Amino acid sequence: MNLYMMPQAAVQATGMAANAWLAVAIPLASALLLLALGRKADKWGHWLAIAASTASFVIGLIATVGLLSVDASQRVTESVLYTWLPGTDLSVDLATRFDPLSATFVMLVTFVGTLIHIYSVEYMAHDVDRRRFFAYLNLFVASMLMLVLGNSYLTLFLGWEGVGLASYLLISFWNFVPEYATAGKKAFVMNRVGDLGMLIAMMAMVAVFGSVNFSVVEAGASGASAGWMTFIGLFLLLAACGKSAQFPLQAWLGDAMAGPTPVSALIHAATMVTAGVYLMVRSGAVFAAAPTAALVVAIIGLITLVFGAVVGAAKDDMKKVLAASTMSQIGYMMLAAGLGPVGAAFAIFHLVTHGAFKANMFLGAGAVMHAMNDEVNMRGFGGLYSKMKITALTFMAGYLAIIGFPFLSGFFSKDKIIEAAFVGEGVRPWIFGLITVAVAGLTAFYMSRLVFMIFFGKARWSESGANARHPHDPGPLMWVPMVILALGSLFLGGVLNAVGFVSWLSPSIGETPHAEPVLAPIVITVLTLVVVAVGVGIAWTMYVRADVPATVPAGNALTRAARADLYQDPINENLFMKPGMVLVAGTAIADHEFVDGAVRGIGKGSFGLGNLVGKLQNGFARSYASLMTAGVLLALIVVVSVGLGK
């Protein structure tokens, strides 16, 4: 469109969106500078990192306000930086796409990311490598922004690999502890499995559409064969399962708690695990043309939301409870994305509110660790409310939001997904809907268990002795971000619902159609609240009214399995790792015996032939005369034989 023919507001909005690349460039430059300067930047490097993240937030905010100032039809803008892969049949530009979906992610990543940066100043104050930690945080933010601002799957993949690298560096940040280094490698390797899915999907896009640009794929998806779209959709799902820790690539998420707690907050709330949901929603046109693949997305989400909730109900490590909770909540979002237009907007709605209350709770968990000598076992807590009121109240805001307490953030977002799960024909909506309701009750149970074991009941710690604890609230650099996120936990969902957040997303993902669930919405809401109340009540009876054992009870078979992450590691080892090791060992033997053996055989043969020829060339005249005589006789025999044959 000619800029001179556009309304002035649209011209300004386009210009603002064109500068969105700066939101990526500034934290990336900051990360590289801090790594290059090394110890010279130790005293002030964290403030530079915070300034860079804040600048990205301001740039994103200005560009988002610009989108709000124009008509919905003009809210999708692309800006080409340069031609990345020039060619005739396939040409890829390094370009940004700024629309309501990417703007939503930019605001979430930069706002929550900046609060986590500020929190980390005090949390990492005594770490000698704090400057390097902040460099990695900036790299994480820049990579996630690249992921959501790209206008093609290849540009997205650039950020996709960046968050994989940053997560590896941050999860294994304290790599002098062997199990922490192993946790980082585990996350890295499992994400590479998902990345293979993304690469295969992009190859298929090139084969079908001749492009990996979002707009080209969206335009051509409806006219492509269902087989190709299903193929692409399933491999995109594989990619999403790796990044978002969805079944069967979820085993890395619990171990990722090895990193400093601010890393956990960033991974679970604003980056990394949200990337898979973004990919599914951004690829809505592919899944609309491939209903089978969309159904698989929904089923994977359903399995994962149950898996995470069951594991979370049995863990005693508070960070691993929150990790399992993230797995389950992302499962809700994946389910919603698999439901198509009915649920896609609600997936993003819940992703945004979840970003606030999950970051809130992870930072709260970090404050508890900060006060309790880095202890994470909830059986060693209890009664902390009286000692850490700010931490307890802010944490409880996130807790009430995630269980869907009426009119808090989770109530407006998660309950919409539950309602969408009841939409459809036949038995499927009943299965999907009732499972989501049941898991809402299980979520209420394990999150109540978490809060009660940490903050209420009898204190299971002492202020004297060898293991003395002196719990207290952290300083303002930590509690101010916690308070801001707590306010988001309480009110963000209601505000977004009031301003029409779902409609805001429509230029990116299409209109959300009105669909009647098989049960009346009020019935679904009441049923969900009743189940949630039951979950809270059971947790209160078990962990407040009754004493919490200091040692882990034996438990039943399901409890023991859940404590062991439902044996996901042994399953992966026996199904994939050990057969893989056998295959590699067999390949090594074949390489040594056949490939190397053939090379060695050729060498030995050449050497032997050389020796034979060498013996003939001995320098004695009589030997040469004998050979010449033998040659002449042989020639005569051949000539005579040929003559007789005629």
Secondary structure, DSSP 8 states (H G I E B T S, - for coil): --GGGS-HHHHHHHHHHHTTHHHHHHHHHHHHHHHHHGGGGTTTHHHHHHHHHHHHHHHHHHHHHHHHTS-GGG--EEEEEEEEE--SS--EEEEEEESHHHHHHHHHHHHHHHHHHHHHHHHTTT-TTHHHHHHHHHHHHHHHHHHHHBSBHHHHHHHHHHHHHHHHHHHTTTTTSHHHHHHHHHHHHHHHHHHHHHHHHHHHHHHHHS--BHHHHHHHHTTS-HHHHHHHHHHHHHHHHHHTT-TTS-THHHHGGGS-HHHHHHHHHTSTHHHHHHHHHHTHHHHHT-HHHHHHHHHHHHHHHHHHHHHHTT--BHHHHHHHHHHHHHHHHHHHHHTGGGTHHHHHHHHHHHHHHHHHHHHHHHHHHHHTTT--BGGG---GGGT-HHHHHHHHHHHHHHTT-TTSHHHHHHHHHHHHHT-SSTTHHHHHHHHHHHHHHHHHHHHHHHHHHHHSSS----SSSTT--------HHHHHHHHHHHHHHHHHHHHHHHTTHHHHTHHHH--------SS-HHHHHHHHHHHHHHHHHHHHIIIIIS---SS-----HHHHHHHTGGGHHHHHIIIIIHHHHHHHHHHHHHIIIIIHHHHHHHHHHHHHHHHHHHHH----HHHHHHHHHHHHHHHHHHHHHHHHH-
